[in-house]
Amino acid sequence: MGGTDTINDKYDASNYNFDVDILAPGTLVFSTKNGTYDTESGTSMSAPIVAGAAALLLSRFPDLSPMQVKAHLENTADASVLEREAMLPFSERLGAGLLDMRAMLDTVASPYITAEEIVFTDNDNGAFNLGDEIEVGFELVNYLAPSQSITVIL
């Protein structure tokens, strides 16, 4: 998970890598602090926002599995923030976009298909050398609504 600043760009100290799934506000988040209220910044402030969103989602759709909750949060994230100029240097390393609680609560109507158990092999020595024929194996899993057709691009 990563955090955004007050204009929804990546917060300076936020995580960014291929394991980030979603972004949430992480700068000047109003919270309790030392028996009073104050603002704080960091992904430690983003995490409870996402956890609260997951709890809210489960209160609306109580039959969702943990993977379905994750899939739905990502599926309804606002991906347009990833197109902002300040976000481009972190392309593909900021997850699905910014948590969008309004979209998240509307419905679970979109499919969410992901490739899992991805395996590359050269049927030889496991070293991928120039000229090797490489096989790719994977399993497609749909965690949400049914899909009519799927196109896979390698």
HELIX and SHEET records of a PDB file:
HELIX    1   1 THR A   43  ARG A   60  1                                  18    
HELIX    2   2 PRO A   66  ASN A   75  1                                  10    
HELIX    3   3 ALA A   79  GLU A   83  5                                   5    
HELIX    4   4 GLU A   85  PHE A   90  5                                   6    
HELIX    5   5 MET A  101  ASP A  106  1                                   6    
SHEET    1   A 2 GLY A   2  THR A   4  0                                        
SHEET    2   A 2 LEU A  23  PRO A  25  1                                        
SHEET    1   B 2 VAL A  29  LYS A  33  0                                        
SHEET    2   B 2 THR A  36  GLU A  40 -1                                        
SHEET    1   C 2 ILE A 113  THR A 121  0                                        
SHEET    2   C 2 GLU A 135  ASN A 142 -1                                        
END                                                                             
